Amino acid sequence: RSSDVRFVGRADHAGTMPMDRRRDALVGAAEFIALTHELARRYAGAGGSGTWPGAGPAANGPERLPAPAGGGAGFVATVGQVHVHPNASNVVPGRADLVLEVRSLDVDDIRRFEAELLAAAGRAAEARGLRLEVEALTEAAPTPCAPLIVDTFREAVARRGYRVIELASGAGHDAAQMARLCPSGMLFVCCKDGASHHPDEWVAPEDMVAGAEVFLEAVLELDGRLAAAVRP
């Protein structure tokens, strides 16, 4: 699920506007990004303070959010895009536009997270004299893999003598789109340090071979099972 998040303040000359009179939209955006990270860590069970760093004296001290009821290891939240206006070194930012993206296997967790995050962000923005605007962009429900394909992959991995690891992927895959048309599943191979979308992304040749062998064995097994199912 992704949303446009906008902090609106007032652009002023960076050299003449006193610090205590500024309505700096980028400061609000920076605080929002920090809280997104900390709150998402808590939803994912990885700790984090859950403290809104910018509430400050104007809001009677930092705001501390209650522990979330849901969450899990598959929960992630990211602010990966920021646009600052007017984006000049000698001007206090008057507007900051962000894109918030939240992913989880549990849609209710996403909604709870966003409700907590945006409520805290709204209070902190008000304390700084900023206006917070939020607009939903996209929403996609998690797509489960077909049990038949998952079971076949699992058995092929075990027969090859490898350890079976089942995991949910938070990335967008073609398999999610294909699942609308037919049963789909995915087979993963080890990637160095888990790196993805990065120049260091790398798979050892032996892991490529292992993945190809398991995939071939699973496809042949599926072919045999499906052929047997349609024989008269």
C-alpha positions as CSV (number, residue, x, y, z in Angstrom):
1,R,0.0,0.0,0.0
2,S,1.5,3.4,-0.9
3,S,0.4,6.9,-0.2
4,D,1.4,10.5,-1.0
5,V,2.3,12.4,2.1
6,R,2.8,16.2,2.0
7,F,4.0,18.6,4.7
8,V,3.1,22.2,4.0
9,G,4.8,25.0,5.8
10,R,6.0,28.4,4.7
11,A,9.0,29.2,2.5
12,D,11.2,32.0,4.0
13,H,14.7,33.4,3.6
14,A,17.1,31.1,5.4
15,G,19.2,34.0,6.6
16,T,16.6,36.3,8.0
17,M,13.8,34.0,9.5
18,P,14.5,33.3,13.2
19,M,14.5,29.6,14.2
20,D,11.6,29.9,16.6
21,R,9.3,31.4,13.9
22,R,10.0,28.9,11.1
23,R,7.5,26.5,9.6
24,D,10.0,24.2,8.0
25,A,8.2,21.5,6.0
26,L,11.4,19.4,5.6
27,V,11.8,19.2,9.4
28,G,8.4,17.7,9.6
29,A,9.1,15.3,6.8
30,A,12.4,14.2,8.4
31,E,10.6,13.5,11.7
32,F,8.0,11.6,9.8
33,I,10.6,9.4,8.1
34,A,12.3,8.7,11.4
35,L,9.0,7.7,13.1
36,T,8.0,5.5,10.1
37,H,11.3,3.6,10.6
38,E,11.0,3.2,14.3
39,L,7.3,2.3,14.4
40,A,7.8,-0.2,11.5
41,R,10.6,-1.9,13.5
42,R,8.3,-2.3,16.4
43,Y,5.5,-3.8,14.2
44,A,8.1,-6.2,12.8
45,G,9.2,-7.2,16.3
46,A,12.7,-5.7,15.9
47,G,12.5,-3.1,18.7
48,G,12.7,0.6,18.1
49,S,11.8,3.5,20.4
50,G,8.5,4.5,18.9
51,T,9.3,8.0,20.0
52,W,8.3,10.9,17.8
53,P,11.5,13.0,17.8
54,G,10.1,16.3,16.8
55,A,7.2,16.9,19.2
56,G,9.6,18.9,21.4
57,P,8.6,21.5,24.0
58,A,5.8,22.8,21.9
59,A,4.0,19.4,22.3
60,N,5.1,18.9,25.9
61,G,7.8,16.5,25.2
62,P,8.4,13.6,22.8
63,E,5.4,11.5,22.0
64,R,5.6,7.8,22.7
65,L,3.3,5.5,20.9
66,P,1.8,2.4,22.5
67,A,3.1,-1.0,21.5
68,P,1.3,-2.4,18.4
69,A,-1.0,-5.4,18.8
70,G,-0.1,-7.0,15.5
71,G,2.9,-7.1,13.2
72,G,5.5,-9.7,12.4
73,A,8.7,-10.4,10.6
74,G,7.2,-9.7,7.2
75,F,6.2,-6.1,8.1
76,V,8.1,-3.3,6.4
77,A,7.6,0.4,5.8
78,T,9.6,2.7,3.6
79,V,9.8,6.3,2.6
80,G,11.9,6.1,-0.6
81,Q,11.0,9.3,-2.4
82,V,11.3,12.9,-1.1
83,H,10.7,16.1,-3.1
84,V,11.5,19.5,-1.4
85,H,10.1,22.8,-2.5
86,P,11.5,25.2,-3.5
87,N,14.7,23.1,-3.0
88,A,17.1,26.0,-2.6
89,S,20.0,26.2,-0.1
90,N,19.0,29.7,1.0
91,V,15.3,29.1,1.5
92,V,13.4,27.4,4.4
93,P,11.5,24.6,2.7
94,G,7.9,25.5,2.3
95,R,6.7,22.0,1.2
96,A,7.9,18.4,1.3
97,D,6.3,15.6,-0.7
98,L,7.0,12.0,0.3
99,V,5.8,8.6,-0.8
100,L,5.1,6.2,2.0
101,E,5.0,2.4,1.2
102,V,3.9,-0.2,3.7
103,R,3.9,-4.0,3.1
104,S,2.7,-6.9,5.2
105,L,1.0,-10.2,4.9
106,D,-1.7,-8.8,7.1
107,V,-3.8,-6.0,5.6
108,D,-5.2,-5.1,9.1
109,D,-1.6,-4.5,10.4
110,I,-1.1,-2.1,7.5
111,R,-4.2,-0.2,8.4
112,R,-3.4,-0.1,12.1
113,F,0.2,1.1,11.4
114,E,-1.0,3.9,9.1
115,A,-3.6,5.0,11.6
116,E,-1.0,5.2,14.4
117,L,1.6,6.8,12.2
118,L,-0.6,9.5,10.6
119,A,-2.3,10.4,13.9
120,A,1.1,11.1,15.5
121,A,2.3,12.9,12.4
122,G,-0.7,15.1,12.4
123,R,-0.2,16.1,16.0
124,A,3.5,16.8,15.5
125,A,2.8,18.8,12.3
126,E,0.3,20.9,14.1
127,A,2.8,21.6,16.8
128,R,5.3,22.9,14.2
129,G,2.7,25.0,12.4
130,L,2.6,22.6,9.4
131,R,-0.3,21.2,7.4
132,L,-0.3,17.4,6.7
133,E,-2.0,16.1,3.6
134,V,-2.3,12.4,2.7
135,E,-3.6,10.8,-0.4
136,A,-3.7,7.0,-1.1
137,L,-2.0,5.9,-4.2
138,T,-2.1,2.1,-4.5
139,E,-3.3,-0.9,-2.6
140,A,-2.7,-4.6,-3.3
141,A,-3.6,-7.5,-1.1
142,P,-1.0,-10.3,-0.4
143,T,-1.1,-13.1,-3.0
144,P,-0.7,-16.7,-1.6
145,C,1.2,-19.2,-3.7
146,A,-0.7,-22.4,-4.9
147,P,-0.3,-25.2,-2.3
148,L,0.3,-27.8,-5.1
149,I,3.3,-25.8,-6.4
150,V,4.7,-25.0,-3.0
151,D,4.4,-28.7,-2.0
152,T,6.2,-29.8,-5.2
153,F,9.0,-27.3,-4.7
154,R,9.4,-28.4,-1.0
155,E,9.6,-32.0,-1.9
156,A,12.1,-31.4,-4.7
157,V,14.3,-29.3,-2.4
158,A,14.3,-32.0,0.2
159,R,15.1,-34.8,-2.3
160,R,18.1,-32.9,-3.4
161,G,19.3,-32.8,0.1
162,Y,18.9,-29.1,0.7
163,R,17.3,-27.5,3.8
164,V,13.7,-26.4,3.1
165,I,13.1,-22.8,4.0
166,E,9.7,-21.3,3.3
167,L,9.3,-17.5,3.4
168,A,7.0,-14.7,2.3
169,S,8.4,-12.2,-0.2
170,G,7.5,-8.5,0.3
171,A,8.6,-7.7,-3.2
172,G,6.3,-7.4,-6.2
173,H,6.6,-10.4,-8.5
174,D,5.1,-11.5,-11.8
175,A,3.8,-14.6,-9.9
176,A,1.3,-12.3,-8.1
177,Q,-0.1,-11.2,-11.5
178,M,0.0,-14.7,-12.9
179,A,-2.0,-16.0,-9.9
180,R,-5.0,-14.2,-11.3
181,L,-4.8,-16.6,-14.3
182,C,-3.5,-19.8,-13.0
183,P,-1.8,-21.5,-10.0
184,S,1.6,-19.9,-9.3
185,G,4.5,-20.3,-7.0
186,M,8.1,-19.2,-6.6
187,L,11.5,-20.8,-6.0
188,F,14.2,-18.6,-4.4
189,V,18.0,-19.1,-4.5
190,C,20.5,-17.6,-2.0
191,C,21.6,-14.1,-2.7
192,K,24.8,-12.7,-1.1
193,D,23.9,-10.8,2.1
194,G,20.3,-10.6,0.9
195,A,21.1,-7.7,-1.3
196,S,18.6,-6.7,-4.0
197,H,18.2,-3.6,-6.2
198,H,21.9,-2.9,-5.5
199,P,25.1,-3.3,-7.5
200,D,26.3,-5.9,-4.9
201,E,23.4,-8.3,-5.7
202,W,25.1,-11.6,-6.5
203,V,24.3,-15.3,-6.6
204,A,27.0,-17.9,-6.4
205,P,27.2,-20.2,-9.5
206,E,26.7,-23.3,-7.4
207,D,23.5,-21.8,-6.0
208,M,22.3,-21.1,-9.6
209,V,22.9,-24.7,-10.5
210,A,21.1,-25.9,-7.4
211,G,18.1,-23.7,-8.1
212,A,18.0,-24.9,-11.8
213,E,18.2,-28.5,-10.8
214,V,15.4,-28.2,-8.2
215,F,13.2,-26.2,-10.6
216,L,13.6,-28.8,-13.4
217,E,12.8,-31.6,-11.0
218,A,9.7,-29.8,-9.7
219,V,8.5,-29.0,-13.2
220,L,8.8,-32.7,-14.3
221,E,7.0,-33.8,-11.1
222,L,4.2,-31.3,-11.7
223,D,3.9,-32.4,-15.3
224,G,3.5,-36.0,-14.2
225,R,1.0,-35.2,-11.5
226,L,-1.1,-33.1,-13.8
227,A,-1.0,-35.6,-16.6
228,A,-2.1,-38.3,-14.3
229,A,-5.0,-36.2,-13.0
230,V,-6.4,-35.7,-16.5
231,R,-6.0,-39.3,-17.8
232,P,-9.3,-41.0,-18.4
